[in-house]
Amino acid sequence: NPKTNLSIRCENGSILMAMAIRSVEPKAIALPILPEKDIPAIHAEWESFLTQLPMDKQETDAETQNFIGVTWYNLWSCFVRAEGNYKHDTMLMSKKFMSSTWSWDHCFNALAMADLNDKALAKKIAMAQFNAPFVLQSAQGVLPDMWNPDLETRWGTTKPPIHGWCFARLMDRFEFSNDELQNVYVKLEKWTNWWMTCSDSDHDGIPDYPQGCDSGWDNSTLFDIGYFLESPDLPAFLILQMHTLARIAAKLNSKEKEKYWLDEADALMKRFIAHSWNGERFVAKLSHSHTCDDHPTSLLSMMPIVLGDFLPKEIRDKIASA
């Protein structure tokens, strides 16, 4: 009952309480807890996770080490067990207000787990985080905006396609079997094609964000001019994703697919520069009218710097010096 008020008072200065609050209850919750059994088990789980702290983070001064320990604990504490929409143990963005997972935060979670000391475990946990939204990927290829263990899934918006960039970083760290690569290839291909075909309102070959929330920068001033915005970061992410698809195809010995995605990336880059570079900076344009602000103040317009050496040197240098 959302109107229920709960008041707790500690008579002797301390209290031991277990509380579970859910929007749905798919199965009975085993209560009460058994402190003499459960608390040591939780401590042991934490100690085990602590041993996975990357070694290069352990040789620091005491103050820094304490900070690292707190942040490592924060990551561990945000994991929830596989249940409902979560097919693997999954990291929430917070145990407070942001107690869900969004279709780009999980990529950063994956990279955070990719450097565990046990490399086999690192790959397993990192890929579980990476694959989290793809379990829910639609037939058309779009990913949900957010989802949580309580079977709540929101499709009104989505999140930017940084997944190719993320998986390229995972490929730098781990070896993948052909089956694993093929599985990721299919997901990334559908995701890329969705952006290029279903989120290009004026069909000019430059995809757009229907609104700020789709960009992940919900309140970016870039969207002050309106919605269905051809924001510069979006083609940049997709170009990186196309290069990752080409890289996977090469690993799978598919020369035809490798060439296809390299050609697509090159073509999108040329359209992108012709469309969005004004000689000094990248600008966001409204779909259809192509109205734009020639002097954007949002850092979102500078995100094409992620393309690095794929950008012409003149453009790269101007962004870097801005």
C-alpha positions in Angstrom: 0.0 0.0 0.0 1.7 3.2 -1.1 0.0 5.2 1.7 1.3 3.0 4.5 3.6 4.8 7.0 6.2 2.7 8.7 7.7 3.9 11.9 10.7 2.1 13.6 12.1 2.7 17.0 15.2 1.1 18.5 14.6 0.4 22.2 18.2 -0.7 23.0 20.2 1.3 20.4 20.3 -1.4 17.7 18.0 -3.4 15.5 18.2 -6.3 13.1 15.6 -6.2 10.4 15.0 -7.6 7.0 12.7 -5.8 4.7 11.7 -6.7 1.1 9.6 -4.2 -0.9 8.6 -5.2 -4.4 6.1 -4.1 -6.9 5.3 -7.7 -7.6 6.0 -10.9 -5.7 6.5 -13.8 -8.1 7.5 -16.2 -5.3 7.4 -16.4 -1.6 10.2 -14.6 0.2 12.0 -16.8 2.8 11.8 -14.8 6.1 13.0 -14.4 8.7 16.7 -14.3 8.0 19.1 -16.4 10.0 21.7 -14.0 11.2 24.2 -16.6 12.5 24.1 -18.2 9.0 23.3 -15.4 6.5 25.5 -12.6 7.7 28.8 -14.7 7.6 27.8 -15.9 4.2 27.4 -12.3 3.0 30.7 -11.4 4.5 32.3 -14.3 2.7 30.8 -13.3 -0.6 32.2 -9.8 -0.2 35.6 -11.0 0.8 35.7 -13.2 -2.3 34.7 -10.3 -4.5 37.4 -8.1 -2.8 40.1 -10.6 -3.9 39.1 -9.8 -7.5 40.2 -6.2 -7.2 42.7 -5.6 -10.0 46.2 -5.8 -8.8 47.2 -2.5 -10.2 44.7 -0.9 -7.9 46.2 -2.3 -4.8 49.6 -0.7 -4.6 48.6 2.8 -3.5 48.7 5.0 -0.4 46.3 4.3 2.5 43.8 7.1 1.7 43.5 6.1 -2.0 43.3 2.4 -1.1 40.4 3.2 1.3 38.6 5.1 -1.5 39.2 2.2 -4.0 37.8 -0.2 -1.4 34.6 1.9 -1.0 34.1 2.1 -4.7 34.7 -1.6 -5.2 32.2 -2.3 -2.4 29.7 0.0 -4.2 30.0 -2.1 -7.4 29.5 -5.4 -5.5 26.6 -4.1 -3.4 24.7 -3.1 -6.6 24.5 -6.7 -7.9 21.2 -8.5 -7.7 20.5 -12.2 -8.4 19.3 -13.5 -11.7 15.5 -13.2 -11.6 12.7 -12.0 -13.8 14.1 -9.9 -16.7 17.7 -10.6 -15.4 19.0 -13.8 -16.8 22.3 -13.4 -15.0 23.3 -11.7 -11.8 23.2 -8.0 -12.9 24.5 -4.7 -11.6 21.9 -2.1 -10.9 22.9 1.6 -11.3 22.0 2.2 -7.7 20.2 0.5 -4.8 18.3 3.7 -4.1 16.4 5.8 -6.7 18.1 4.4 -9.8 17.4 0.7 -8.9 17.3 -0.5 -12.5 19.6 -1.0 -15.5 19.7 1.2 -18.6 20.7 0.2 -22.1 24.1 1.9 -22.0 25.1 2.0 -18.3 25.5 -1.8 -18.5 28.3 -1.3 -20.9 30.4 0.6 -18.4 29.5 -2.0 -15.8 30.8 -4.7 -18.2 34.1 -2.8 -18.6 34.4 -2.3 -14.9 34.2 -6.1 -14.4 36.5 -6.9 -17.3 39.7 -6.4 -15.2 39.0 -8.9 -12.4 42.1 -10.8 -11.4 40.5 -14.1 -12.4 40.3 -13.6 -16.2 37.8 -16.4 -16.8 35.5 -15.0 -14.1 36.1 -11.5 -15.5 35.0 -12.5 -19.0 31.9 -14.3 -17.6 30.7 -11.4 -15.5 31.6 -8.8 -18.1 29.7 -10.6 -20.8 26.7 -11.1 -18.5 26.5 -7.3 -18.0 27.1 -6.6 -21.7 24.4 -9.1 -22.8 21.8 -7.9 -20.2 19.6 -5.8 -22.5 20.0 -8.0 -25.6 17.9 -10.6 -23.8 15.0 -8.2 -24.3 16.0 -6.9 -27.8 12.9 -6.6 -30.0 12.5 -8.3 -33.3 13.2 -5.0 -35.0 16.4 -4.6 -33.1 15.7 -1.8 -30.6 16.7 -2.2 -27.0 14.5 -1.1 -24.0 15.4 2.1 -22.2 15.5 0.5 -18.8 14.4 -2.7 -17.0 14.5 -4.2 -13.5 14.0 -7.5 -11.8 10.4 -6.7 -11.1 9.4 -7.3 -14.7 9.2 -3.6 -15.4 10.5 -2.8 -18.9 10.2 0.7 -20.5 10.2 1.1 -24.3 9.3 4.7 -24.6 12.9 5.7 -25.2 16.1 3.8 -25.8 19.8 4.6 -25.3 22.7 5.4 -27.6 24.5 2.7 -29.5 27.8 2.6 -27.6 27.7 -1.2 -27.6 30.0 -1.7 -30.5 32.6 0.5 -28.8 32.2 -1.5 -25.6 32.5 -4.9 -27.2 35.6 -3.8 -29.1 37.2 -3.1 -25.7 36.1 -6.5 -24.5 37.7 -8.1 -27.7 40.9 -6.3 -26.7 40.9 -8.1 -23.4 39.5 -11.6 -24.1 39.4 -14.4 -26.6 36.0 -15.3 -28.0 34.9 -18.5 -29.7 33.2 -18.3 -33.1 29.9 -19.1 -31.5 30.3 -16.2 -29.0 31.3 -13.8 -31.8 28.4 -14.8 -34.0 26.0 -14.3 -31.2 27.2 -10.8 -30.5 27.4 -10.0 -34.3 23.7 -10.8 -34.8 22.7 -8.6 -31.9 24.9 -5.6 -32.9 23.8 -5.9 -36.5 20.1 -5.7 -35.6 20.8 -2.8 -33.2 22.8 -0.9 -35.9 20.2 -1.5 -38.6 17.4 -0.3 -36.3 19.1 3.1 -35.8 19.8 3.5 -39.5 16.4 2.5 -40.8 13.9 3.1 -38.0 15.3 6.3 -36.3 16.0 8.4 -39.4 12.9 10.5 -39.6 13.7 12.4 -42.8 15.5 9.4 -44.4 18.7 11.5 -45.2 21.0 8.8 -43.9 21.7 10.6 -40.6 19.8 9.0 -37.7 18.2 11.2 -35.0 17.2 11.1 -31.4 13.4 11.6 -30.9 14.2 13.3 -27.6 17.0 14.0 -25.1 16.4 10.8 -23.0 17.4 8.7 -26.0 20.8 10.3 -26.0 21.4 9.5 -22.4 22.0 13.2 -21.8 18.4 13.8 -20.8 18.7 17.6 -20.2 21.4 18.5 -22.7 21.0 22.0 -24.1 21.5 20.6 -27.5 17.8 19.7 -27.5 16.7 23.3 -26.8 16.0 23.8 -30.5 13.6 20.8 -30.6 13.2 17.1 -30.8 14.0 14.5 -33.5 17.5 15.8 -33.4 20.4 14.7 -35.6 22.9 14.9 -32.8 26.6 14.5 -33.7 27.4 11.8 -31.2 24.9 9.4 -32.7 26.6 8.8 -36.1 30.0 8.7 -34.3 28.8 5.8 -32.1 27.3 4.0 -35.1 30.5 4.4 -37.1 32.5 2.8 -34.2 29.8 0.1 -34.0 30.1 -0.6 -37.8 33.9 -1.0 -37.4 33.3 -3.5 -34.6 30.9 -5.4 -36.8 33.6 -5.5 -39.5 36.2 -6.6 -36.9 33.9 -9.5 -35.8 33.2 -10.5 -39.4 37.0 -10.6 -40.0 37.4 -12.9 -37.0 34.7 -15.1 -38.4 36.5 -15.1 -41.8 33.5 -13.4 -43.5 35.3 -11.1 -46.0 32.0 -10.1 -47.6 30.5 -8.9 -44.3 33.7 -7.3 -43.2 33.8 -5.2 -46.4 30.1 -4.4 -46.2 30.5 -2.8 -42.7 33.8 -1.0 -43.6 32.0 0.5 -46.6 29.0 1.4 -44.5 31.2 3.1 -41.9 33.1 5.0 -44.6 29.8 6.1 -46.3 28.3 7.2 -43.0 31.4 9.2 -42.1 31.3 11.1 -45.4 27.6 11.8 -45.0 28.1 12.8 -41.4 30.9 15.3 -42.1 29.1 16.8 -45.1 25.9 17.1 -43.0 27.1 18.1 -39.5 30.5 19.8 -39.7 30.3 23.5 -40.3 34.0 24.1 -40.7 34.7 24.8 -37.1 32.6 22.3 -35.1 29.9 19.6 -35.3 26.4 20.9 -34.9 23.1 19.2 -34.2 20.3 19.7 -36.7 16.6 19.2 -36.5 15.4 16.4 -38.7 13.6 17.6 -41.9 14.2 21.3 -41.5 17.9 21.0 -40.5 17.6 24.0 -38.3 20.6 24.2 -36.0 22.5 26.2 -33.4 25.9 27.1 -34.9 27.4 27.6 -31.5 26.3 24.7 -29.3 27.2 24.9 -25.6 26.6 21.2 -24.8 29.6 18.8 -24.7 27.4 16.3 -26.5 28.3 18.1 -29.7 32.0 17.3 -29.1 31.5 13.5 -28.7 32.6 12.7 -32.2 36.1 13.0 -30.7 35.6 9.3 -29.8 36.2 8.5 -33.5 39.9 9.3 -32.9 42.0 8.5 -36.0 38.9 7.7 -38.1 38.3 11.5 -38.2 40.3 13.6 -40.6 43.2 15.2 -38.7 42.0 18.7 -39.3 38.6 18.0 -37.7 40.1 16.0 -34.9 42.6 18.8 -34.0 39.9 21.5 -34.0 37.7 19.4 -31.7 40.6 18.7 -29.4 41.6 22.4 -29.2 38.0 23.7 -28.7 
